[in-house]
Amino acid sequence: QVAREMAAGALRHAHADVTVAVTGIAGPGGGSQEKPIGLVFLAIARKGGETRCERKLFSGDRAAIRRATVARALEMLAEAVR
């Protein structure tokens, strides 16, 4: 819900046709059994379209989780503009 609202809010306030938002726990701390390290939510909002959200669980250290998150966000953006 948070990522979805972030992407939709960015779309309302930006001069853009597509927005991407991410939120999650990259570590090294902050994880729990319910929300483990590597849990990331990504959302993409398109003007005139619906907001799409994905839940991912990436592995590795903080840097690896952040790289995987950015890579998936860019993939989602590329899919949205095709």
N, C-alpha and C positions, 0 to 999 in steps of 0.2 A: 504494500500500500504506500509506503514512504517513497520508494523509487518512482512509482507511478505518479504520485502527486508532485514530486520534484520535477519530473519531465514535463508534465502538463503545466505546472506553474511557470517553468522556464519558457515554454512555448507562448504562454499568454503575455509574458513580459519582454520577450526578445523579438528582435526583428529577424526572425528565422522561420523557415518552413519545417525544420526537423530539429528536435532536441533529444539529447541522451542524458540520462542520470544514472548514477551508481551509488549504492550504499552497501555497507557490509563490514565484516571483521577481517582485517588483513593480518592481525597479530602484531607482535608476538604474544601479547596478552589480550584480555577482553573477551575471550571465548567462554562458552558454557556448554553444557550437554545439549541444551535446547538450541543454542546458536553457536556452533563451533567455529573455530578459526578457519577461514577459507570460505565461509558462507557469504555469498554476494548476491544482491538483487540488482538487475539492470533493467532499465525501462527506456523506451523510445516513443516519442510523441510526434505525430505528423499533423500539420495543419490540414483540416478537412478529413482526417482519418482517426482511427482509434489508437489509444495508447496501449502498447504491448509491453509486457513485463516477463522477465525470465528469472528463475532462481537457479543459481549455480553453486557448486561446492568445489572450489579449487584447492589443490594441495601445494605444499612447498612452504618456503619461508615467506616473509612479508613481501620481498621484492618479486618473487615468483607469482604470488597471488595478485599483486598489483599489475604485473605484466599481462597475466592471463585475463584479468578484468578489462584492461585497456584493449587488448586484442579482440575480445568478444564484443566490446562496445563499438569498436570500429567496424567489425563484421556486421553488426546489427544496423549501423548507419549506412553501410554500403548496400545492404539488402533493401533498406527503406527508400533509397534514392534511385534504385533501378526501375 
